[in-house]
Amino acid sequence: MLRHGQKLIRSSCSSQRRLLSVGDSLPKVSVRKASPADEVFISPPATGRSILVGIPAAYSPSCSSSHIPGFISALPQLKKKGVERVDVVAVNDVFVMKAWQATFDGMTDDVSFYADQDGSWTRAAALEFDAAKVLGSKRCKRFAAIIDNGKVAKLFVEPDGTGMTVSTAENVLKEL
């Protein structure tokens, strides 16, 4: 309890987050998949290979017209290289992610969409950037990661957070 004249001092120190890196497991921070109450972890297979794709915003032009469609189109080639599935994460609510997934009607059997509603997962992975001027809030940098046996094997983060140079399906395929 504070007495008269005492001040509550809050620390301005925050724990320094480290960028998700090769050899890391994915952050154990819950995201949403089917409903606001459906808290899950992005859990790649403990053995085997998957791809995790982070995007700045569902329904944005490049995410909708080329980035995610590129991974969906590349699924047969990815599977030939041992990829079991593709997971997509974005700082959006679960309703937006479910509706956006539905726009890829029938093409997403091996693609899961995760809503990082408050950006906690993205912050834990140190992949957050300030997109308030364009998207209204902080968002996930565009990235792709090859996950082998539950650990990040390769990580491709767009230098500006939004471009599509290193995180494309074509680039990931070359690296498998």
Salt bridges, closest charged atoms under 4 A:
ASP24 OD1 - ARG18 NH2 2.83
GLU39 OE2 - ARG32 NH2 3.35
ASP87 OD1 - ARG85 NE 3.00
ASP110 OD2 - LYS79 NZ 3.41
GLU128 OE2 - ARG123 NH1 3.09
ASP148 OD1 - ARG49 NE 2.64
GLU175 OE1 - LYS154 NZ 3.12
